[in-house]
C-alpha cells in the first residue's frame, strides 16, 4: 500500500508529488496549489477536502492511511505533552488548551 494525501485522499500513484509532514500527515502537490489559492484569498470549493465528495474507491483506499495518520498524530501529541512536562509545565496548563480537566490530562498522558 502506498502513501496518500491526508487532505484529498489521493494515492501517491495518482499525483505528481507527496510531501510528509509532522504526525504522519502528507500533502500532495495538488493540495499545495489549493492552499496557495486559499492563502492568496482565492475561492476554493468548500467541499474540496470533504470525504463525502470522494469516489468510493478513493475513500476505501484512504481508510488505512487515515487511521495510520490519526494514530501517528496521537503519538505526536503525546510527544508534545512529554516535552511540556519535561519543562515542568503543570497538568492544569496542559489540560486547558485541550478543554479537559487536569485529572483527565494526567490520566491520558502519564
C-alpha positions in Angstrom: 0.0 0.0 0.0 1.4 3.4 -0.9 1.1 6.7 0.8 -1.9 9.0 0.5 -2.6 12.7 0.7 -4.1 13.4 4.1 -6.2 16.2 2.6 -7.7 14.8 -0.6 -7.1 11.0 -0.1 -5.4 10.5 -3.5 -2.7 7.8 -3.5 0.9 8.6 -4.4 0.2 6.9 -7.7 -2.5 9.5 -8.6 -0.4 12.6 -8.0 3.0 14.0 -9.0 4.5 14.7 -5.6 3.7 13.9 -2.0 5.4 15.7 1.0 5.5 14.3 4.5 4.7 16.5 7.5 4.5 16.0 11.3 2.4 13.3 12.8 2.1 11.2 9.7 0.4 13.9 7.7 1.0 14.0 3.9 0.1 16.7 1.4 0.2 16.3 -2.4 1.2 18.9 -5.0 -2.4 19.4 -6.0 -3.5 20.3 -2.4 -0.5 22.6 -2.0 -1.8 24.5 -5.0 -5.2 24.7 -3.3 -3.5 26.0 -0.2 -1.7 28.7 -2.2 -5.1 29.7 -3.6 -6.6 29.9 -0.1 -3.6 32.0 1.1 -4.0 34.4 -1.8 -7.6 34.8 -0.7 -8.8 32.9 -3.7 -12.0 30.9 -3.9 -11.9 27.2 -3.3 -14.9 24.9 -3.5 -15.9 24.3 0.2 -16.2 20.5 -0.4 -12.7 20.2 -1.9 -11.4 18.2 1.1 -14.8 16.6 2.1 -14.6 12.8 2.0 -18.4 12.8 1.1 -17.3 14.1 -2.3 -14.5 11.5 -2.9 -15.2 8.5 -5.2 -15.9 5.3 -3.2 -12.7 3.6 -4.3 -10.6 6.5 -3.1 -12.5 6.7 0.2 -12.0 2.9 0.8 -8.3 3.2 -0.2 -7.8 6.1 2.2 -9.2 4.4 5.3 -6.0 2.7 6.4 -3.9 5.8 5.7 -6.4 8.0 7.7 -6.3 5.5 10.6 -2.5 5.5 10.5 -2.4 9.3 10.4 -4.8 9.5 13.4 -2.7 7.1 15.4 0.6 8.8 14.4 -0.8 12.3 15.2 -1.9 10.9 18.6 1.7 9.9 19.2 2.9 13.4 18.0 0.5 14.9 20.6 1.9 12.7 23.3 5.5 13.7 22.4 4.4 17.4 22.7 2.9 16.8 26.1 6.0 14.9 27.2 8.1 17.9 26.1 5.9 20.3 28.1 6.2 18.0 31.2 10.0 18.0 30.9 9.7 21.8 31.0 7.8 21.4 34.2 4.5 22.8 32.8 1.7 21.8 35.0 -1.1 19.3 34.1 -3.6 22.2 34.6 -1.8 24.3 31.9 -1.6 21.3 29.6 -5.3 20.5 30.1 -6.6 24.0 29.4 -6.0 24.2 25.7 -7.3 20.6 25.3 -10.5 21.5 27.0 -10.2 18.8 29.6 -9.6 18.6 33.3 -6.2 18.4 34.9 -7.0 14.9 36.1 -8.1 13.8 32.6 -4.9 15.2 31.1 -2.8 13.3 33.7 -4.8 10.1 33.1 -4.5 10.4 29.3 -0.8 11.2 29.0 1.0 9.9 32.1 
